[in-house]
Amino acid sequence: MRIIVNKSKLTFAFFITLGLFVSVVGVFVLPERFFFDTKIILYDKYKELGWRGSYPFTILFYKITGLKELHFSLIGIIQYSIVAFLTYKIGVPKNFDKLRVKNILTYLSFIMIAVFLCMPTKEFINYLCITFIALLLKKSNDNLLKNIIFVLLSLIVFGSFFREYYMLVAFLSVIFYLVSKVNIKKKKLATIFYGLLTAVFVSLSYGVIKGEFISQKTRESFNALRMNGEASNSMIISPLNTESWYGESFGIVYGFFSVNLPLNGLKHYLSPQIIAFVLWQSLLFIILLIRYEKSFKKGLKNNYELWVYYILFSFFIVQGIFEPDLGSAIRHKMGFFPIIYLALYYQDFSLDSKKKKVE
């Protein structure tokens, strides 16, 4: 009897197993700075425990589940196993065994996810919630309007109690959709441009009301406190002072490119981990841009794939406002990986595509 081995699933299992190993040993080899957030979560240093806010909710989550009482290696096994199962539920790509650029980026992502899950972390909760949204977007044989409304409401609810910027992601996704409905050429660039313009407008409006612009309040003020610190070499600092409207506007655009096409990070050529991130992120962004453009060619009607990109690039824009450094940018991308994974392999995962093959 001949046994047929699915090479794609075998490759998927290999890198998941490798990731599982990393999630077990990570606590013994990672530098101390990786555990800064973990100490806050475990010891509730600032007495934040509660239901609203990423730190308060995460502290509560690890207390209620009892995970905080376990050794980090066990936490890594549990968290990574759950994440691996959820990723498998999204799908295993065809030809995943082939050495293609997007496959290699995904292999590396599986390992990076393990690095960030070998400890109590906000990204575990983030991954769970984003997987739910990815699975909704995968249901391309369902009513588009109903599902998208549910997706946007899910982002708003998630943002209201965990990370507020997800509400902005939902808002920008709608802006992307409205711009794409306008009869203009180069819709890909137009949606991103107007998405950035909307983000600038939101930040400036916030500044008029609150007296401080968003990136100035979050990224810039946080970086000012740790200038010349141990992990300051990858900080994202706008060349222009963000206290002015034009400085804030430039800072948001600068932040967007710094976290998504971070060629300015090449100046850190003596830091191999930063160069590795620059290469991984730049290649990922270019591939996603190309696929985003291709998805427009399928038309706007009942196109779930476009909504995957609306949400994904809205998240990328929001990262440009909030991310203080390249390390935080990649960590938060790992928490958002289910959407990135779905975007990279949408044609393999789409229920509608599978239905057509059966027919």
N, C-alpha and C positions, 0 to 999 in steps of 0.2 A: 504493500500500500504506500502510495506516494504522499508525502506530507508537504503541503504548500505553505511556505512561510511568507507572511506579509512583511516585506522589508521595511515599509514605512512605520508600521506599528513596532517592529523590532527596534528600529532606530529611536523611535519615541521612547520606548521602554528603557533603552540604554541610557539616554540622557536624563531621563527621570531618575533612574537608579543612581547615576553619577551625582545628580542634584541632591538626592536623598543622603548620599554619603557626605556631601559638603554641608548639608544642614545639621549633620551630627557632629562633625569635627570643627565646624566654623567657630564655635565658642572658644576653642583652644588655640586658634591661630590668628584670629582677627585682631587688629589693634584696638586699643581702649576707646578711641573716638567713635567706633562703630556702635558702642553701647551707651552713648550719652542719653538718647531717648529712652532706652530700656530702663535705666536707673530711675528716671522720672516716673515711668509706668509702674515699676515694681514697688518703689518706696513712697510714691505719692508725695514727693518732696515739697510741693507747693499746696498740698491739701486741695486738690482739684476734683476729686472723685465726684461724678455726677452723670447725668443723662445727655447733656448737650456740650458739644465741643469735642475735638478729636482726642485730646489728652484725657479729659474727664471720662468720656465714654470708654476709651481703651483701658483706662485704669479699672473702671467698673467691670468691663468684660473679663479681664484676666482674674479679677477677684471672684466674680460669680462662678466662672467656669473652673476655678481651682488650678488653672494652668500656671499661675505665678508660683505655685508651691513646687513645681516640678523642676528637675535639672534642665538646663538649656538644651541639651542633646535630645531629651525626650520631647521638649516643646518643638524643636526643629523637626523631628520625625512626624509628630502629629500634624503640625501646620503644613509641612511640605506635602505630606500624603494627601491631605484634604485638597490642597491647591492642585496637585497633580491629577487627582480624580476629576475635579471641576474642569480643568484644562482638557482632559480626555473627553469629557461630555461635550465640550465645544466642538471637538473633532480632531482627527489625526490627518494631516495633509497627505495628498497623493504625492508620490515621488519625494517623500521626506528623507529618504536615504541618499538622494542625489546631493552632491556637493555644489549647491547653488548658493548665491550670496544671501538670499532671504532665509534659506534653511540654516546656514551658518550663524546668522544673526539670532535666529530662534534658539539654536543649540546653546549659544552663549547666554541668552536670556534665561533659559532654564537654570543655568548655573548661578547667574546673578540673583535670581529670585530666591534660590536656596541660601545665598549669603545673607539676604535681608530677612529671611524667615527662621534663622537659627536662633532667634531670641524673641521675647515679647515685643511686638511692634504694631504700630497703627496700620502698616501696609497689609497685614493679614486680614483685618476687617475690611479694608478698602478693596482687596482682591475679591472677597466674598461678594460684596455688593456690586462690583463692576462685572463680575461673572454673570450675575442675575440679569444685568442689562444686556450683556453680550448675547445671552441665550434668547432674550426677547428679540433682538435684532436679527438673529439667525432664522427666526420663524417667518420666512419670506412668503409662505403660502397663506398667511393670515391677513386680516384686514389691516392695511398699512396705517391708515389714520388712527384707528383705535390703538394699535400697538405703539405708534410713535408718541401719542399722547401719554400712554402709560409709561413709556421710557422717560419722557421729559419730566413727568410728575415724580418718577422714581429718583431722578437726579436732584430734583428740587427738595424732596423729602430727605434724601441722603445728605444734601448740603445743609439742610436746616438743623440737623442734629450732629453732624460729624465734621465735614469740611465745607465751609460756606461757599468756597469758590465753585463748587459743583452747580450752584444755582446760576452762576454766571456762565458756566459751560452750557447749561440748558438754554439760556437766553441767547447766547452767541450761535448756538446750533440753529435756532429759528431764524436768526439774521442770515446765516449761510443759506438756508432754504429760500428765503424771500429774495435774496440777491440772485440765486440760481434761476429763479422764475423770470427774471428780467432778460429781455432779448439782447444780450451782449456777447461779444466774442471773449474767448479765454476765460470761461467761467471759473476755472480752477483758481487762477490768480486773482480774479475779481472778488470771489468769496473770501479768500484769505485777506485781501487788502481791506475790504469793508468790515471784516471781522476785527482786524487790528484797529481800524478807525473807530468802530463801536467800543472796543475795549478802552481806547484813549478817551472817548467821550464819557464813558461810565466813570473812569478814574478822575477826570477833570470835574465832573459833576459832583462826585463824592468829595473832592477837595473843596469845592465852593461851599458845600453844606457843612462838612466836618472841619474844614480848615487845614486838611492835610491830604495829599494825594495817596492813592492806594499803594503804589510801589514804594513811595517814600515812607509810608507808615510801616510796611512789612519788610520788604527786602533791604532797602537802604538803611533803615534805622537798626535792623538786626545786624547787618554787616558792620555798621559803625561801632557796635559794642565789642566785636571780636577782631577788629583790625590788628594785624600782626600776630594773630593767634596761631595755634598749631595747624588748624585746617583752613587757613585763610588764603592759601595760594590759588584755590579754585573759585574764590568768591566772584560773583557777578556784580560789577560796579559800573554804573553808567559813566561815560566820560563827561557828561553834562550834569550839573547839579539839578536834582529832581524837585527842587522847591519852586521852580517856575513852571508855567504851563507847557512851554516848549521843551524844557528839560525833562518833564514827566513824559511827554509825548515821545520824545526821542528814547527815553529810558525803557519804555514798553517795547518799542520796536527793537531796540538793542537787546533787551532781555529775550525776546522771541527768537532772534537768531542765535543768541548765546547758548540757549538750551536745546535748540533744534538743528541748527547748522553751525556748530561751535568751532568754526575754523580759527577764531581768535584764541582758542585753547591750545593751538599748536606752539604758542610761545612757551608752554610748560614742557618743553621737549626733554627735560631731565626728570619728569614725573611720568613713568610708564603707564600708571593707572589712568592718568588724565588723557594721555594720548590714545589709549585703548578706548576710552569713552568717546573721544572726539571721532574716531574712526567708526565705532559702532553706531553712534547717533547720526552722523552725517550720512552714512550709507542707508540707514533705516529711513531717514527723512526723505532722501532722494527717491528711494523705492516707493514709499507711500505717496509721494507727489505724482509719480508716473502712474501708479494704479488709480489714484484719485481722478486724474485726467481721463483715463480709460473708462472709468465708471460713468462719466458724463455721456459717453457715446452710446450708452444703453438707453438714454432718455430719462426723463424725470418721473414718468408715470410708474407707480408701484416699484420704485427702485430703492429697496432697503439698503443696498450697498452704499448709495450716496449718503444716507443718514449715518452710516457707520463712520464715514469720513467727515461729515459735518461735526459730529460729536468729537471725533479724534482730533481734528485740527482746532476746534474750539478749545479743547483741553491744552493743546500745544500753545495756543495764544495766552491762555490763563497762566500757564507755567511761566511765560515771559514776564508776567506782572509780579508773581509771588516768589519764584525760586531764588534763594539767596546764593546758591553755589551749584557747581556741576554735580557734586555728590548727591545733594538733595534732589536735583532734577532727575537723575537716573533712578534713585530710590522710589520716587513718586511715579515714574514711568513703569517700574516693575509692579506697583500697585494697580496701575491702569492697563497692565499687559493683556488681559482678556480682550479688550477692544483692539489693541494693536495686533494681536494674534488673529482675530477675526478679519481685520482689514487686510492683512498679508495673504490670507488663504480663503477669502470669502467664497470664491468659486468652488472650492473643495467642500466647504462647510454648509453652504446654503441649502436649505431643505427644498427650495424651488428647483435648484440645479439638479439635485438628486432625483426629484420627481420626473424631470425631463428625460434623464438618462434611462429611467425605468420604462418610460413611454416609448 
